[in-house]
Amino acid sequence: MSEGPIGRRAALALMGASGYRLYARSSAFVDVNGSLLTDRPDFRGRIAAADVERLQKTEGKTVEQIMLDLLPFARGFSRPPISDFHVGAVVRGTNGDLFVGANIEIPGQVLGCCVHAEQAASSQAFMSGATGIEAIAVGGAPCGHCRQFLNEMAPDGSIRVIVPGREPMRLGSLLPYAFGPSALGFNRGALPVESVRIALNGTAADPLTGAALSAACHSYAPYSKAHSGVAVRLTNGDIHSGAYIENVAFNPSLSPLQVALVSVLVSRQEFHQIEEVVLVELDVTAISQAPMTEAVLRSVCPKARLRRVVGHVE
């Protein structure tokens, strides 16, 4: 990595939100009205393909350059109280949308509760209904955990990995002889998202429960069949949901709460604003998300109320 622009990005990553806004004004963040794309009230970690295409023309930059420019902004969502190591990532969906994400660590909990930046950005693409992931930009080569997670998104190894100062690489070259879904008899990965019909067991679907149910119906759980989803309501009334995203290697799987927490952060909200959480999962499964959900909530928002609602596959 070169010391020039990378040093500037690293410095901005330590300056907080005001630093990102200053950087954004002179980079590929500004829309046609002169305001920040990422300051829009409905921003939830996604920059639409149409905005990206326009930025390519007005800024004279490639998509890869725009993705690299977004890395310091993505790092601003990082919450690493254990390692103090800030990481951001930017994913490009096959339709051209860009999604930002950052690493999250949960104080007092096992490291398996952590979310890597590559997982965070990919989960945003998953939750948006992306049909696939074309590329990912990150400050350094993804760790083995993330390579395995990304492989579930594209088992053919086609995702382009973009790292500052290096030529883009295919995921397949970083994870040769990959252990993928086919090893357990499956011929596809997590994308495009498929849905399953789940009915609640005699529970009325209020808006929060309905959001959790919708997430559960779109969860990816081919190995355990333990479809589940979470919805969290913030003090301002906003609702964020997360679907379970499973991995053939099991450990890199993301719980529905982890995915929902990513959505909270990239919407410029904080965990302490969570006041109520609903977990929807099946009544009979090999695993339950309830213990981990309870443990993580005790750490990040102990006052939040948790309701577990069960259902069955129709």
GITA-V495157 format. One record per residue. N is the residue number from 1. PSI is psi in degrees with one decimal (* if undefined). BURIAL is b if it has 16 or more other C-alpha atoms within 10 Angstrom, else e. Layout:
{{N:PSI:BURIAL} {N:PSI:BURIAL}}
This chain:
{{1:141.4:e} {2:156.4:e} {3:-21.7:e} {4:-89.3:e} {5:-31.6:e} {6:-39.1:b} {7:-39.1:e} {8:-43.3:e} {9:-41.9:b} {10:-38.8:b} {11:-41.9:e} {12:-30.4:b} {13:-18.3:b} {14:-0.8:e} {15:-9.7:e} {16:-172.8:e} {17:-38.3:e} {18:-37.4:e} {19:-39.2:b} {20:-39.0:b} {21:-40.5:b} {22:-43.2:e} {23:-40.0:b} {24:-35.7:b} {25:-22.5:e} {26:17.4:e} {27:-157.7:e} {28:36.1:b} {29:-13.9:b} {30:133.5:b} {31:-173.9:b} {32:-20.7:e} {33:2.9:e} {34:4.4:e} {35:164.4:e} {36:131.7:e} {37:-36.9:b} {38:-1.5:b} {39:0.3:e} {40:141.0:e} {41:-30.3:e} {42:12.7:e} {43:126.2:e} {44:43.6:b} {45:5.7:b} {46:136.5:b} {47:119.0:b} {48:151.5:e} {49:-36.7:b} {50:-39.3:e} {51:-39.3:b} {52:-42.9:b} {53:-41.9:e} {54:-40.4:e} {55:-36.1:b} {56:-40.7:b} {57:-48.1:e} {58:-32.7:e} {59:-14.1:e} {60:36.7:e} {61:155.0:e} {62:165.9:e} {63:-40.3:b} {64:-40.6:b} {65:-40.6:e} {66:-41.4:b} {67:-41.6:b} {68:-37.1:b} {69:-28.8:b} {70:-13.0:b} {71:-45.1:b} {72:-33.8:b} {73:-45.4:b} {74:-39.1:b} {75:-23.7:b} {76:-19.2:b} {77:-2.2:b} {78:139.5:b} {79:84.0:b} {80:68.8:b} {81:-15.6:e} {82:-52.3:e} {83:-23.8:e} {84:29.7:e} {85:109.6:e} {86:127.2:b} {87:136.3:b} {88:156.1:b} {89:152.2:b} {90:125.2:b} {91:142.4:b} {92:121.4:b} {93:164.8:b} {94:-17.7:b} {95:1.0:e} {96:-9.2:b} {97:148.3:b} {98:143.6:b} {99:133.3:b} {100:153.9:b} {101:164.0:b} {102:163.6:b} {103:145.2:b} {104:130.5:b} {105:142.6:b} {106:111.4:b} {107:135.5:b} {108:-6.7:e} {109:161.2:e} {110:154.8:e} {111:-18.5:e} {112:-14.4:e} {113:-9.6:b} {114:151.4:b} {115:124.3:b} {116:154.0:b} {117:-40.5:b} {118:-38.1:b} {119:-41.7:b} {120:-50.2:b} {121:-40.3:b} {122:-37.1:b} {123:-32.4:b} {124:-39.0:b} {125:-42.4:b} {126:-47.8:b} {127:-23.1:b} {128:-7.2:e} {129:22.3:e} {130:142.1:b} {131:-16.7:b} {132:170.5:b} {133:126.1:b} {134:-39.2:b} {135:160.5:b} {136:136.4:b} {137:136.9:b} {138:156.6:b} {139:-23.7:b} {140:169.6:b} {141:134.6:b} {142:146.2:b} {143:171.2:e} {144:-37.6:e} {145:-45.7:e} {146:-35.1:b} {147:-41.1:b} {148:-41.3:b} {149:-45.2:b} {150:-32.5:b} {151:-29.0:b} {152:-29.3:b} {153:-28.6:b} {154:81.6:b} {155:-14.1:b} {156:-0.5:e} {157:20.7:b} {158:-11.8:b} {159:130.9:b} {160:127.2:b} {161:118.0:b} {162:119.5:b} {163:135.3:b} {164:134.3:b} {165:5.5:e} {166:158.5:e} {167:142.3:e} {168:145.3:b} {169:149.6:b} {170:143.6:b} {171:-35.8:b} {172:-30.2:b} {173:-21.8:e} {174:-16.5:b} {175:69.7:e} {176:152.6:e} {177:47.0:e} {178:146.0:b} {179:107.2:e} {180:-174.9:b} {181:-32.9:b} {182:-24.2:e} {183:-25.8:e} {184:19.2:e} {185:18.4:e} {186:141.8:e} {187:12.3:e} {188:168.3:b} {189:-154.8:b} {190:-23.0:b} {191:144.0:b} {192:157.3:e} {193:133.2:b} {194:153.4:e} {195:155.6:e} {196:144.9:e} {197:119.1:e} {198:131.6:b} {199:137.8:b} {200:149.1:b} {201:80.1:e} {202:24.0:e} {203:131.2:e} {204:136.0:e} {205:89.8:e} {206:169.9:e} {207:-40.9:e} {208:-44.1:b} {209:-38.7:b} {210:-39.1:b} {211:-39.7:b} {212:-38.1:b} {213:-44.1:b} {214:-41.8:b} {215:-41.3:b} {216:-39.1:b} {217:-23.8:b} {218:11.3:b} {219:161.2:b} {220:105.3:b} {221:59.5:b} {222:-23.0:b} {223:-43.0:b} {224:-19.7:e} {225:15.5:b} {226:67.8:b} {227:135.5:b} {228:157.4:b} {229:156.7:b} {230:146.0:b} {231:135.5:b} {232:140.2:b} {233:131.8:b} {234:168.7:b} {235:-23.5:e} {236:3.0:e} {237:-11.9:e} {238:143.4:e} {239:130.9:b} {240:137.9:b} {241:161.4:b} {242:137.2:b} {243:148.1:b} {244:131.0:b} {245:107.9:b} {246:159.3:b} {247:143.5:b} {248:-26.8:b} {249:3.4:e} {250:-62.0:e} {251:-38.1:e} {252:1.6:b} {253:148.8:b} {254:128.2:b} {255:158.9:b} {256:-34.1:b} {257:-40.3:b} {258:-43.1:b} {259:-41.1:b} {260:-37.2:b} {261:-35.8:b} {262:-46.0:b} {263:-39.2:b} {264:-47.5:b} {265:-44.7:b} {266:-9.1:b} {267:10.8:b} {268:34.4:b} {269:172.9:b} {270:157.4:e} {271:-34.0:b} {272:-11.5:e} {273:-7.4:b} {274:125.3:b} {275:-24.7:b} {276:143.0:b} {277:135.8:b} {278:128.9:b} {279:122.2:b} {280:124.5:b} {281:168.6:b} {282:151.3:b} {283:-29.7:e} {284:108.8:e} {285:167.3:e} {286:-24.7:e} {287:161.2:e} {288:141.9:e} {289:-7.8:b} {290:-48.2:e} {291:-45.7:e} {292:-39.8:b} {293:-45.1:b} {294:-44.5:b} {295:-45.1:b} {296:-41.3:b} {297:-37.1:b} {298:-29.3:e} {299:-40.4:e} {300:-26.8:b} {301:74.3:b} {302:-19.8:e} {303:-8.0:e} {304:139.6:b} {305:135.8:e} {306:129.1:b} {307:132.8:e} {308:125.3:e} {309:133.8:b} {310:156.2:b} {311:-169.9:b} {312:155.1:e} {313:128.3:e} {314:*:e}}
